[in-house]
Amino acid sequence: MDISGIVGEELVAVEFVQDYLQLRFDTPLLTLYSWPHVLLSEFSIAYGEPEYRNALCSLIGEKVEEATLEVGDSLTLKFENDTVIALSLREEDLDGPEAGAYSPTGSVADQMEF
């Protein structure tokens, strides 16, 4: 699946929805059913750790520099400030059959699950 449409897009919203996360960009929408790690320059933060939500929300207004989705392996989003959002897509690391969904238009109607 090609998520390169996120490259150059600004993160405009981080939405915590019960048991999943939505990352809204200028147009695209990325929904994650498992919680990603936030990799900062000196350390990483995982879901449930102090400052996890703040680390994600601090990316609002930042542009994506690189976006990679390797089905069955990993999802990584690198922002211009060098922060990375990373999610393992290996079967043993997932909570369910799908890890997330991507919509190039921001509409749930045309989202593709991965």
ChimeraX attribute file (.defattr): number of C-alpha atoms within 10 A of each C-alpha:
attribute: neighborCount
match mode: 1-to-1
recipient: residues
	/A:1	11
	/A:2	11
	/A:3	17
	/A:4	15
	/A:5	15
	/A:6	26
	/A:7	17
	/A:8	17
	/A:9	19
	/A:10	21
	/A:11	23
	/A:12	16
	/A:13	17
	/A:14	18
	/A:15	14
	/A:16	11
	/A:17	10
	/A:18	6
	/A:19	9
	/A:20	14
	/A:21	18
	/A:22	18
	/A:23	19
	/A:24	21
	/A:25	26
	/A:26	16
	/A:27	16
	/A:28	20
	/A:29	22
	/A:30	22
	/A:31	21
	/A:32	21
	/A:33	18
	/A:34	20
	/A:35	19
	/A:36	20
	/A:37	19
	/A:38	22
	/A:39	17
	/A:40	14
	/A:41	10
	/A:42	5
	/A:43	7
	/A:44	16
	/A:45	18
	/A:46	16
	/A:47	13
	/A:48	9
	/A:49	9
	/A:50	10
	/A:51	12
	/A:52	17
	/A:53	17
	/A:54	9
	/A:55	19
	/A:56	20
	/A:57	16
	/A:58	13
	/A:59	21
	/A:60	16
	/A:61	14
	/A:62	18
	/A:63	21
	/A:64	24
	/A:65	19
	/A:66	17
	/A:67	19
	/A:68	17
	/A:69	17
	/A:70	14
	/A:71	13
	/A:72	13
	/A:73	12
	/A:74	14
	/A:75	20
	/A:76	18
	/A:77	22
	/A:78	19
	/A:79	21
	/A:80	15
	/A:81	13
	/A:82	14
	/A:83	21
	/A:84	24
	/A:85	22
	/A:86	19
	/A:87	21
	/A:88	20
	/A:89	21
	/A:90	13
	/A:91	13
	/A:92	8
	/A:93	12
	/A:94	16
	/A:95	12
	/A:96	11
	/A:97	10
	/A:98	14
	/A:99	25
	/A:100	20
	/A:101	17
	/A:102	24
	/A:103	21
	/A:104	19
	/A:105	15
	/A:106	16
	/A:107	12
	/A:108	14
	/A:109	8
	/A:110	12
	/A:111	18
	/A:112	14
	/A:113	15
	/A:114	16
